[in-house]
């Protein structure tokens, strides 16, 4: 299965609670933190919802 690398590039301060919880569910706790996940439809959907706060690439 394909993997995806996700890096948080913007702060979650001042964002709606739903976006904060999405970042937390992805395992991101701070700016410049990087996590890797399998590229499942659920993960890709979460990344799309917070795409303005993260940078991602397939690995």
PQR file of N, CA, C, O and H, with PARSE charges and radii, in Angstrom:
ATOM      1  N   UNK A   1       0.842  -1.187   0.000 -0.4000 1.5000
ATOM      2  CA  UNK A   1       0.000   0.000   0.000 -0.0000 2.0000
ATOM      3  C   UNK A   1       0.885   1.248   0.000  0.5500 1.7000
ATOM      4  O   UNK A   1       1.960   1.261   0.599 -0.5500 1.4000
ATOM      5  N   UNK A   2       0.424   2.273  -0.668 -0.4000 1.5000
ATOM      6  CA  UNK A   2       1.177   3.529  -0.721 -0.0000 2.0000
ATOM      7  C   UNK A   2       1.195   4.203   0.635  0.5500 1.7000
ATOM      8  O   UNK A   2       0.268   4.064   1.433 -0.5500 1.4000
ATOM      9  H   UNK A   2      -0.450   2.262  -1.155  0.4000 1.0000
ATOM     10  N   UNK A   3       2.261   4.932   0.878 -0.4000 1.5000
ATOM     11  CA  UNK A   3       2.401   5.698   2.122 -0.0000 2.0000
ATOM     12  C   UNK A   3       2.360   7.182   1.781  0.5500 1.7000
ATOM     13  O   UNK A   3       2.658   7.581   0.655 -0.5500 1.4000
ATOM     14  H   UNK A   3       3.014   5.046   0.230  0.4000 1.0000
ATOM     15  N   UNK A   4       1.990   7.983   2.756 -0.4000 1.5000
ATOM     16  CA  UNK A   4       1.923   9.428   2.577 -0.0000 2.0000
ATOM     17  C   UNK A   4       2.630  10.077   3.760  0.5500 1.7000
ATOM     18  O   UNK A   4       2.437   9.679   4.909 -0.5500 1.4000
ATOM     19  H   UNK A   4       1.748   7.659   3.671  0.4000 1.0000
ATOM     20  N   UNK A   5       3.448  11.080   3.465 -0.4000 1.5000
ATOM     21  CA  UNK A   5       4.152  11.831   4.500 -0.0000 2.0000
ATOM     22  C   UNK A   5       3.453  13.177   4.636  0.5500 1.7000
ATOM     23  O   UNK A   5       3.263  13.887   3.648 -0.5500 1.4000
ATOM     24  H   UNK A   5       3.605  11.403   2.531  0.4000 1.0000
ATOM     25  N   UNK A   6       3.068  13.529   5.870 -0.4000 1.5000
ATOM     26  CA  UNK A   6       2.303  14.743   6.135 -0.0000 2.0000
ATOM     27  C   UNK A   6       3.090  15.611   7.099  0.5500 1.7000
ATOM     28  O   UNK A   6       3.564  15.133   8.130 -0.5500 1.4000
ATOM     29  H   UNK A   6       3.223  12.953   6.672  0.4000 1.0000
ATOM     30  N   UNK A   7       3.231  16.898   6.764 -0.4000 1.5000
ATOM     31  CA  UNK A   7       3.932  17.854   7.623 -0.0000 2.0000
ATOM     32  C   UNK A   7       3.014  19.032   7.894  0.5500 1.7000
ATOM     33  O   UNK A   7       2.436  19.603   6.969 -0.5500 1.4000
ATOM     34  H   UNK A   7       2.847  17.287   5.927  0.4000 1.0000
ATOM     35  N   UNK A   8       2.881  19.395   9.160 -0.4000 1.5000
ATOM     36  CA  UNK A   8       2.084  20.569   9.514 -0.0000 2.0000
ATOM     37  C   UNK A   8       2.923  21.811   9.259  0.5500 1.7000
ATOM     38  O   UNK A   8       4.040  21.919   9.764 -0.5500 1.4000
ATOM     39  H   UNK A   8       3.351  18.932   9.911  0.4000 1.0000
ATOM     40  N   UNK A   9       2.391  22.759   8.473 -0.4000 1.5000
ATOM     41  CA  UNK A   9       3.146  23.963   8.126 -0.0000 2.0000
ATOM     42  C   UNK A   9       2.510  25.241   8.665  0.5500 1.7000
ATOM     43  O   UNK A   9       3.143  26.297   8.642 -0.5500 1.4000
ATOM     44  H   UNK A   9       1.483  22.671   8.062  0.4000 1.0000
ATOM     45  N   UNK A  10       1.273  25.165   9.149 -0.4000 1.5000
ATOM     46  CA  UNK A  10       0.615  26.334   9.723 -0.0000 2.0000
ATOM     47  C   UNK A  10       0.008  25.970  11.067  0.5500 1.7000
ATOM     48  O   UNK A  10      -0.293  24.807  11.336 -0.5500 1.4000
ATOM     49  H   UNK A  10       0.759  24.307   9.167  0.4000 1.0000
ATOM     50  N   UNK A  11      -0.167  26.983  11.907 -0.4000 1.5000
ATOM     51  CA  UNK A  11      -0.679  26.784  13.255 -0.0000 2.0000
ATOM     52  C   UNK A  11      -2.169  26.467  13.251  0.5500 1.7000
ATOM     53  O   UNK A  11      -2.910  26.879  12.359 -0.5500 1.4000
ATOM     54  H   UNK A  11       0.077  27.928  11.689  0.4000 1.0000
ATOM     55  N   UNK A  12      -2.589  25.716  14.280 -0.4000 1.5000
ATOM     56  CA  UNK A  12      -4.010  25.424  14.438 -0.0000 2.0000
ATOM     57  C   UNK A  12      -4.709  26.454  15.323  0.5500 1.7000
ATOM     58  O   UNK A  12      -5.919  26.366  15.533 -0.5500 1.4000
ATOM     59  H   UNK A  12      -1.986  25.381  15.004  0.4000 1.0000
ATOM     60  N   UNK A  13      -3.969  27.419  15.836 -0.4000 1.5000
ATOM     61  CA  UNK A  13      -4.547  28.461  16.682 -0.0000 2.0000
ATOM     62  C   UNK A  13      -5.543  29.288  15.861  0.5500 1.7000
ATOM     63  O   UNK A  13      -5.228  29.741  14.761 -0.5500 1.4000
ATOM     64  H   UNK A  13      -2.987  27.491  15.665  0.4000 1.0000
ATOM     65  N   UNK A  14      -6.722  29.472  16.398 -0.4000 1.5000
ATOM     66  CA  UNK A  14      -7.748  30.266  15.732 -0.0000 2.0000
ATOM     67  C   UNK A  14      -8.546  29.494  14.702  0.5500 1.7000
ATOM     68  O   UNK A  14      -9.397  30.067  14.023 -0.5500 1.4000
ATOM     69  H   UNK A  14      -6.979  29.104  17.292  0.4000 1.0000
ATOM     70  N   UNK A  15      -8.285  28.210  14.576 -0.4000 1.5000
ATOM     71  CA  UNK A  15      -9.020  27.372  13.618 -0.0000 2.0000
ATOM     72  C   UNK A  15     -10.223  26.735  14.308  0.5500 1.7000
ATOM     73  O   UNK A  15     -10.245  26.620  15.534 -0.5500 1.4000
ATOM     74  H   UNK A  15      -7.593  27.744  15.128  0.4000 1.0000
ATOM     75  N   UNK A  16     -11.217  26.325  13.532 -0.4000 1.5000
ATOM     76  CA  UNK A  16     -12.380  25.660  14.130 -0.0000 2.0000
ATOM     77  C   UNK A  16     -11.969  24.372  14.852  0.5500 1.7000
ATOM     78  O   UNK A  16     -10.987  23.726  14.487 -0.5500 1.4000
ATOM     79  H   UNK A  16     -11.199  26.418  12.537  0.4000 1.0000
ATOM     80  N   UNK A  17     -12.724  24.023  15.860 -0.4000 1.5000
ATOM     81  CA  UNK A  17     -12.433  22.837  16.670 -0.0000 2.0000
ATOM     82  C   UNK A  17     -12.352  21.569  15.816  0.5500 1.7000
ATOM     83  O   UNK A  17     -11.551  20.677  16.097 -0.5500 1.4000
ATOM     84  H   UNK A  17     -13.522  24.548  16.157  0.4000 1.0000
ATOM     85  N   UNK A  18     -13.166  21.495  14.796 -0.4000 1.5000
ATOM     86  CA  UNK A  18     -13.173  20.311  13.930 -0.0000 2.0000
ATOM     87  C   UNK A  18     -11.829  20.133  13.231  0.5500 1.7000
ATOM     88  O   UNK A  18     -11.339  19.011  13.108 -0.5500 1.4000
ATOM     89  H   UNK A  18     -13.817  22.220  14.569  0.4000 1.0000
ATOM     90  N   UNK A  19     -11.231  21.230  12.773 -0.4000 1.5000
ATOM     91  CA  UNK A  19      -9.919  21.142  12.127 -0.0000 2.0000
ATOM     92  C   UNK A  19      -8.836  20.787  13.133  0.5500 1.7000
ATOM     93  O   UNK A  19      -7.907  20.049  12.803 -0.5500 1.4000
ATOM     94  H   UNK A  19     -11.629  22.142  12.873  0.4000 1.0000
ATOM     95  N   UNK A  20      -8.939  21.295  14.346 -0.4000 1.5000
ATOM     96  CA  UNK A  20      -7.976  20.953  15.391 -0.0000 2.0000
ATOM     97  C   UNK A  20      -8.014  19.456  15.692  0.5500 1.7000
ATOM     98  O   UNK A  20      -6.977  18.813  15.854 -0.5500 1.4000
ATOM     99  H   UNK A  20      -9.693  21.894  14.613  0.4000 1.0000
ATOM    100  N   UNK A  21      -9.239  18.913  15.764 -0.4000 1.5000
ATOM    101  CA  UNK A  21      -9.377  17.480  16.043 -0.0000 2.0000
ATOM    102  C   UNK A  21      -8.883  16.633  14.883  0.5500 1.7000
ATOM    103  O   UNK A  21      -8.362  15.539  15.096 -0.5500 1.4000
ATOM    104  H   UNK A  21     -10.082  19.436  15.632  0.4000 1.0000
ATOM    105  N   UNK A  22      -9.039  17.121  13.662 -0.4000 1.5000
ATOM    106  CA  UNK A  22      -8.532  16.391  12.502 -0.0000 2.0000
ATOM    107  C   UNK A  22      -7.015  16.320  12.548  0.5500 1.7000
ATOM    108  O   UNK A  22      -6.442  15.261  12.292 -0.5500 1.4000
ATOM    109  H   UNK A  22      -9.463  18.011  13.489  0.4000 1.0000
ATOM    110  N   UNK A  23      -6.352  17.430  12.871 -0.4000 1.5000
ATOM    111  CA  UNK A  23      -4.893  17.419  13.005 -0.0000 2.0000
ATOM    112  C   UNK A  23      -4.467  16.457  14.103  0.5500 1.7000
ATOM    113  O   UNK A  23      -3.492  15.722  13.942 -0.5500 1.4000
ATOM    114  H   UNK A  23      -6.818  18.290  13.079  0.4000 1.0000
ATOM    115  N   UNK A  24      -5.183  16.456  15.209 -0.4000 1.5000
ATOM    116  CA  UNK A  24      -4.862  15.555  16.312 -0.0000 2.0000
ATOM    117  C   UNK A  24      -5.035  14.096  15.885  0.5500 1.7000
ATOM    118  O   UNK A  24      -4.221  13.246  16.246 -0.5500 1.4000
ATOM    119  H   UNK A  24      -5.975  17.052  15.340  0.4000 1.0000
ATOM    120  N   UNK A  25      -6.082  13.803  15.124 -0.4000 1.5000
ATOM    121  CA  UNK A  25      -6.322  12.442  14.654 -0.0000 2.0000
ATOM    122  C   UNK A  25      -5.228  11.980  13.694  0.5500 1.7000
ATOM    123  O   UNK A  25      -4.911  10.792  13.627 -0.5500 1.4000
ATOM    124  H   UNK A  25      -6.743  14.493  14.831  0.4000 1.0000
ATOM    125  N   UNK A  26      -4.658  12.919  12.957 -0.4000 1.5000
ATOM    126  CA  UNK A  26      -3.553  12.583  12.063 -0.0000 2.0000
ATOM    127  C   UNK A  26      -2.238  12.403  12.826  0.5500 1.7000
ATOM    128  O   UNK A  26      -1.260  11.909  12.266 -0.5500 1.4000
ATOM    129  H   UNK A  26      -4.914  13.884  13.012  0.4000 1.0000
ATOM    130  N   UNK A  27      -2.213  12.800  14.094 -0.4000 1.5000
ATOM    131  CA  UNK A  27      -1.007  12.656  14.895 -0.0000 2.0000
ATOM    132  C   UNK A  27      -0.118  13.874  14.877  0.5500 1.7000
ATOM    133  O   UNK A  27       1.036  13.803  15.301 -0.5500 1.4000
ATOM    134  H   UNK A  27      -3.008  13.202  14.548  0.4000 1.0000
ATOM    135  N   UNK A  28      -0.634  15.000  14.391 -0.4000 1.5000
ATOM    136  CA  UNK A  28       0.144  16.238  14.318 -0.0000 2.0000
ATOM    137  C   UNK A  28      -0.130  17.103  15.536  0.5500 1.7000
ATOM    138  O   UNK A  28      -1.279  17.431  15.831 -0.5500 1.4000
ATOM    139  H   UNK A  28      -1.571  15.058  14.047  0.4000 1.0000
ATOM    140  N   UNK A  29       0.938  17.472  16.243 -0.4000 1.5000
ATOM    141  CA  UNK A  29       0.776  18.259  17.464 -0.0000 2.0000
ATOM    142  C   UNK A  29       1.422  19.631  17.362  0.5500 1.7000
ATOM    143  O   UNK A  29       1.188  20.481  18.221 -0.5500 1.4000
ATOM    144  H   UNK A  29       1.872  17.206  16.003  0.4000 1.0000
ATOM    145  N   UNK A  30       2.227  19.870  16.333 -0.4000 1.5000
ATOM    146  CA  UNK A  30       2.889  21.163  16.231 -0.0000 2.0000
ATOM    147  C   UNK A  30       3.442  21.406  14.840  0.5500 1.7000
ATOM    148  O   UNK A  30       3.540  20.497  14.016 -0.5500 1.4000
ATOM    149  H   UNK A  30       2.417  19.179  15.635  0.4000 1.0000
ATOM    150  N   UNK A  31       3.796  22.649  14.605 -0.4000 1.5000
ATOM    151  CA  UNK A  31       4.339  23.046  13.315 -0.0000 2.0000
ATOM    152  C   UNK A  31       5.664  22.318  13.073  0.5500 1.7000
ATOM    153  O   UNK A  31       6.456  22.121  13.996 -0.5500 1.4000
ATOM    154  H   UNK A  31       3.716  23.388  15.274  0.4000 1.0000
ATOM    155  N   UNK A  32       5.886  21.932  11.844 -0.4000 1.5000
ATOM    156  CA  UNK A  32       7.071  21.214  11.366 -0.0000 2.0000
ATOM    157  C   UNK A  32       7.140  19.760  11.808  0.5500 1.7000
ATOM    158  O   UNK A  32       8.141  19.092  11.550 -0.5500 1.4000
ATOM    159  H   UNK A  32       5.244  22.093  11.094  0.4000 1.0000
ATOM    160  N   UNK A  33       6.112  19.259  12.460 -0.4000 1.5000
ATOM    161  CA  UNK A  33       6.088  17.849  12.807 -0.0000 2.0000
ATOM    162  C   UNK A  33       5.677  17.051  11.576  0.5500 1.7000
ATOM    163  O   UNK A  33       4.797  17.466  10.822 -0.5500 1.4000
ATOM    164  H   UNK A  33       5.299  19.802  12.670  0.4000 1.0000
ATOM    165  N   UNK A  34       6.321  15.902  11.378 -0.4000 1.5000
ATOM    166  CA  UNK A  34       6.068  15.054  10.216 -0.0000 2.0000
ATOM    167  C   UNK A  34       5.589  13.690  10.697  0.5500 1.7000
ATOM    168  O   UNK A  34       6.153  13.118  11.630 -0.5500 1.4000
ATOM    169  H   UNK A  34       7.036  15.565  11.990  0.4000 1.0000
ATOM    170  N   UNK A  35       4.545  13.173  10.056 -0.4000 1.5000
ATOM    171  CA  UNK A  35       4.048  11.830  10.339 -0.0000 2.0000
ATOM    172  C   UNK A  35       3.868  11.089   9.023  0.5500 1.7000
ATOM    173  O   UNK A  35       3.731  11.704   7.966 -0.5500 1.4000
ATOM    174  H   UNK A  35       4.087  13.637   9.298  0.4000 1.0000
ATOM    175  N   UNK A  36       3.870   9.771   9.096 -0.4000 1.5000
ATOM    176  CA  UNK A  36       3.634   8.932   7.924 -0.0000 2.0000
ATOM    177  C   UNK A  36       2.425   8.051   8.182  0.5500 1.7000
ATOM    178  O   UNK A  36       2.255   7.519   9.279 -0.5500 1.4000
ATOM    179  H   UNK A  36       3.982   9.272   9.955  0.4000 1.0000
ATOM    180  N   UNK A  37       1.589   7.900   7.169 -0.4000 1.5000
ATOM    181  CA  UNK A  37       0.401   7.058   7.248 -0.0000 2.0000
ATOM    182  C   UNK A  37       0.251   6.307   5.930  0.5500 1.7000
ATOM    183  O   UNK A  37       0.803   6.712   4.907 -0.5500 1.4000
ATOM    184  H   UNK A  37       1.727   8.333   6.278  0.4000 1.0000
ATOM    185  N   UNK A  38      -0.507   5.202   5.967 -0.4000 1.5000
ATOM    186  CA  UNK A  38      -0.922   4.558   4.730 -0.0000 2.0000
ATOM    187  C   UNK A  38      -1.906   5.482   4.023  0.5500 1.7000
ATOM    188  O   UNK A  38      -2.692   6.175   4.669 -0.5500 1.4000
ATOM    189  H   UNK A  38      -0.955   4.873   6.799  0.4000 1.0000
ATOM    190  N   UNK A  39      -1.859   5.489   2.704 -0.4000 1.5000
ATOM    191  CA  UNK A  39      -2.719   6.390   1.927 -0.0000 2.0000
ATOM    192  C   UNK A  39      -4.100   5.759   1.723  0.5500 1.7000
ATOM    193  O   UNK A  39      -4.470   5.403   0.604 -0.5500 1.4000
ATOM    194  H   UNK A  39      -1.220   4.927   2.179  0.4000 1.0000
ATOM    195  N   UNK A  40      -4.852   5.626   2.811 -0.4000 1.5000
ATOM    196  CA  UNK A  40      -6.214   5.096   2.734 -0.0000 2.0000
ATOM    197  C   UNK A  40      -7.178   6.239   2.405  0.5500 1.7000
ATOM    198  O   UNK A  40      -6.837   7.409   2.584 -0.5500 1.4000
ATOM    199  H   UNK A  40      -4.551   5.915   3.720  0.4000 1.0000
ATOM    200  N   UNK A  41      -8.360   5.910   1.933 -0.4000 1.5000
ATOM    201  CA  UNK A  41      -9.337   6.967   1.648 -0.0000 2.0000
ATOM    202  C   UNK A  41      -9.668   7.826   2.874  0.5500 1.7000
ATOM    203  O   UNK A  41      -9.926   9.022   2.740 -0.5500 1.4000
ATOM    204  H   UNK A  41      -8.637   4.961   1.788  0.4000 1.0000
ATOM    205  N   UNK A  42      -9.662   7.221   4.065 -0.4000 1.5000
ATOM    206  CA  UNK A  42      -9.976   7.970   5.273 -0.0000 2.0000
ATOM    207  C   UNK A  42      -8.885   9.000   5.573  0.5500 1.7000
ATOM    208  O   UNK A  42      -9.190  10.147   5.897 -0.5500 1.4000
ATOM    209  H   UNK A  42      -9.453   6.250   4.174  0.4000 1.0000
ATOM    210  N   UNK A  43      -7.626   8.602   5.467 -0.4000 1.5000
ATOM    211  CA  UNK A  43      -6.508   9.513   5.724 -0.0000 2.0000
ATOM    212  C   UNK A  43      -6.473  10.613   4.671  0.5500 1.7000
ATOM    213  O   UNK A  43      -6.273  11.780   5.007 -0.5500 1.4000
ATOM    214  H   UNK A  43      -7.377   7.670   5.204  0.4000 1.0000
ATOM    215  N   UNK A  44      -6.664  10.259   3.408 -0.4000 1.5000
ATOM    216  CA  UNK A  44      -6.648  11.260   2.338 -0.0000 2.0000
ATOM    217  C   UNK A  44      -7.783  12.269   2.513  0.5500 1.7000
ATOM    218  O   UNK A  44      -7.613  13.448   2.202 -0.5500 1.4000
ATOM    219  H   UNK A  44      -6.826   9.310   3.136  0.4000 1.0000
ATOM    220  N   UNK A  45      -8.940  11.819   3.009 -0.4000 1.5000
ATOM    221  CA  UNK A  45     -10.048  12.732   3.274 -0.0000 2.0000
ATOM    222  C   UNK A  45      -9.718  13.707   4.383  0.5500 1.7000
ATOM    223  O   UNK A  45     -10.051  14.889   4.295 -0.5500 1.4000
ATOM    224  H   UNK A  45      -9.078  10.861   3.262  0.4000 1.0000
ATOM    225  N   UNK A  46      -9.057  13.216   5.440 -0.4000 1.5000
ATOM    226  CA  UNK A  46      -8.663  14.107   6.530 -0.0000 2.0000
ATOM    227  C   UNK A  46      -7.636  15.123   6.055  0.5500 1.7000
ATOM    228  O   UNK A  46      -7.692  16.292   6.436 -0.5500 1.4000
ATOM    229  H   UNK A  46      -8.786  12.256   5.512  0.4000 1.0000
ATOM    230  N   UNK A  47      -6.694  14.679   5.220 -0.4000 1.5000
ATOM    231  CA  UNK A  47      -5.666  15.591   4.693 -0.0000 2.0000
ATOM    232  C   UNK A  47      -6.327  16.667   3.838  0.5500 1.7000
ATOM    233  O   UNK A  47      -5.936  17.833   3.901 -0.5500 1.4000
ATOM    234  H   UNK A  47      -6.648  13.730   4.910  0.4000 1.0000
ATOM    235  N   UNK A  48      -7.323  16.288   3.039 -0.4000 1.5000
ATOM    236  CA  UNK A  48      -8.027  17.266   2.206 -0.0000 2.0000
ATOM    237  C   UNK A  48      -8.726  18.330   3.052  0.5500 1.7000
ATOM    238  O   UNK A  48      -8.761  19.499   2.668 -0.5500 1.4000
ATOM    239  H   UNK A  48      -7.640  15.341   2.988  0.4000 1.0000
ATOM    240  N   UNK A  49      -9.276  17.942   4.186 -0.4000 1.5000
ATOM    241  CA  UNK A  49     -10.005  18.876   5.045 -0.0000 2.0000
ATOM    242  C   UNK A  49      -9.085  19.906   5.691  0.5500 1.7000
ATOM    243  O   UNK A  49      -9.525  21.009   6.015 -0.5500 1.4000
ATOM    244  H   UNK A  49      -9.248  16.992   4.498  0.4000 1.0000
ATOM    245  N   UNK A  50      -7.816  19.561   5.882 -0.4000 1.5000
ATOM    246  CA  UNK A  50      -6.877  20.500   6.505 -0.0000 2.0000
ATOM    247  C   UNK A  50      -5.712  20.798   5.561  0.5500 1.7000
ATOM    248  O   UNK A  50      -4.604  21.090   6.011 -0.5500 1.4000
ATOM    249  H   UNK A  50      -7.458  18.665   5.619  0.4000 1.0000
ATOM    250  N   UNK A  51      -5.962  20.725   4.264 -0.4000 1.5000
ATOM    251  CA  UNK A  51      -4.887  20.899   3.274 -0.0000 2.0000
ATOM    252  C   UNK A  51      -4.248  22.282   3.335  0.5500 1.7000
ATOM    253  O   UNK A  51      -3.107  22.451   2.904 -0.5500 1.4000
ATOM    254  H   UNK A  51      -6.862  20.488   3.898  0.4000 1.0000
ATOM    255  N   UNK A  52      -4.966  23.272   3.864 -0.4000 1.5000
ATOM    256  CA  UNK A  52      -4.415  24.621   3.993 -0.0000 2.0000
ATOM    257  C   UNK A  52      -3.456  24.729   5.181  0.5500 1.7000
ATOM    258  O   UNK A  52      -2.772  25.742   5.326 -0.5500 1.4000
ATOM    259  H   UNK A  52      -5.892  23.134   4.214  0.4000 1.0000
ATOM    260  N   UNK A  53      -3.397  23.710   6.026 -0.4000 1.5000
ATOM    261  CA  UNK A  53      -2.532  23.711   7.205 -0.0000 2.0000
ATOM    262  C   UNK A  53      -1.359  22.739   7.082  0.5500 1.7000
ATOM    263  O   UNK A  53      -0.419  22.804   7.875 -0.5500 1.4000
ATOM    264  H   UNK A  53      -3.953  22.887   5.909  0.4000 1.0000
ATOM    265  N   UNK A  54      -1.405  21.844   6.103 -0.4000 1.5000
ATOM    266  CA  UNK A  54      -0.377  20.811   5.983 -0.0000 2.0000
ATOM    267  C   UNK A  54       0.202  20.767   4.585  0.5500 1.7000
ATOM    268  O   UNK A  54      -0.353  21.315   3.633 -0.5500 1.4000
ATOM    269  H   UNK A  54      -2.168  21.791   5.459  0.4000 1.0000
ATOM    270  N   UNK A  55       1.355  20.086   4.495 -0.4000 1.5000
ATOM    271  CA  UNK A  55       1.999  19.788   3.214 -0.0000 2.0000
ATOM    272  C   UNK A  55       2.146  18.270   3.188  0.5500 1.7000
ATOM    273  O   UNK A  55       2.510  17.671   4.199 -0.5500 1.4000
ATOM    274  H   UNK A  55       1.807  19.641   5.269  0.4000 1.0000
ATOM    275  N   UNK A  56       1.868  17.644   2.055 -0.4000 1.5000
ATOM    276  CA  UNK A  56       1.934  16.188   2.013 -0.0000 2.0000
ATOM    277  C   UNK A  56       2.531  15.714   0.684  0.5500 1.7000
ATOM    278  O   UNK A  56       2.487  16.416  -0.326 -0.5500 1.4000
ATOM    279  H   UNK A  56       1.572  18.131   1.233  0.4000 1.0000
ATOM    280  N   UNK A  57       3.083  14.517   0.719 -0.4000 1.5000
ATOM    281  CA  UNK A  57       3.649  13.914  -0.485 -0.0000 2.0000
ATOM    282  C   UNK A  57       3.605  12.393  -0.335  0.5500 1.7000
ATOM    283  O   UNK A  57       3.677  11.862   0.773 -0.5500 1.4000
ATOM    284  H   UNK A  57       3.119  13.947   1.540  0.4000 1.0000
ATOM    285  N   UNK A  58       3.487  11.713  -1.461 -0.4000 1.5000
ATOM    286  CA  UNK A  58       3.539  10.259  -1.462 -0.0000 2.0000
ATOM    287  C   UNK A  58       4.991   9.803  -1.378  0.5500 1.7000
ATOM    288  O   UNK A  58       5.883  10.412  -1.970 -0.5500 1.4000
ATOM    289  H   UNK A  58       3.428  12.144  -2.361  0.4000 1.0000
ATOM    290  N   UNK A  59       5.209   8.736  -0.642 -0.4000 1.5000
ATOM    291  CA  UNK A  59       6.562   8.180  -0.549 -0.0000 2.0000
ATOM    292  C   UNK A  59       6.566   6.731  -0.933  0.5500 1.7000
ATOM    293  O   UNK A  59       7.617   6.091  -0.917 -0.5500 1.4000
ATOM    294  H   UNK A  59       4.484   8.242  -0.161  0.4000 1.0000
TER
END
